[in-house]
Amino acid sequence: SNKFSDDGKSWIITLLPKIPVQLIVYEGDEEFPWDVRLLFDITATNFLEFEFLAVLASIFVEEL
């Protein structure tokens, strides 16, 4: 799913079962560059160790 707002665009993506992430994209302008954030659900570390989540984020970013 995605949301649109004046501040940017946001998508909730399920990379693995029970581990949703939120991708937020803020478009840049003349003053500020683009900003992209990938946020994991707070419960993600209940299912996977932090190091694996970091690798998962890296793979996801590479595929974008």
C-alpha positions in Angstrom: 0.0 0.0 0.0 1.1 3.6 -0.3 0.2 7.0 1.1 0.7 10.4 -0.4 1.2 13.5 1.6 2.7 17.0 1.1 5.8 15.7 2.9 6.5 12.7 0.7 5.4 9.2 -0.3 5.3 6.2 2.0 4.9 2.5 1.3 4.4 -0.4 3.7 6.3 -3.4 2.3 6.4 -7.0 3.7 9.9 -8.2 3.0 9.4 -11.4 5.0 6.4 -12.7 6.8 5.7 -10.8 10.0 8.4 -8.2 9.2 6.9 -5.1 7.5 9.0 -2.1 6.7 8.1 1.4 5.7 9.8 3.1 2.8 9.5 6.9 2.9 10.6 9.1 0.1 10.9 12.9 0.4 11.4 14.6 -2.9 14.2 17.2 -2.9 14.1 20.7 -4.1 16.6 23.6 -4.7 17.5 23.7 -1.0 17.4 20.1 0.1 18.4 16.8 -1.6 16.1 13.8 -1.8 15.7 11.8 1.4 14.8 8.1 1.5 14.2 6.2 4.8 13.7 2.5 5.4 12.0 1.8 8.8 11.6 -1.6 10.3 8.7 -2.4 12.5 9.7 -2.2 16.2 8.9 -5.9 16.6 11.3 -7.0 13.9 14.1 -7.9 16.4 11.7 -10.3 18.0 12.0 -12.5 14.9 15.5 -11.8 13.6 18.8 -10.5 14.9 19.8 -7.0 14.1 22.7 -8.0 11.9 20.3 -10.0 9.6 18.0 -7.1 9.5 20.9 -4.9 8.3 21.7 -7.4 5.6 18.0 -7.6 4.6 17.9 -3.8 4.3 21.1 -3.7 2.2 19.7 -6.3 -0.2 16.4 -4.4 -0.5 18.2 -1.1 -1.2 20.4 -2.8 -3.9 17.3 -4.2 -5.6 15.7 -0.7 -5.7 
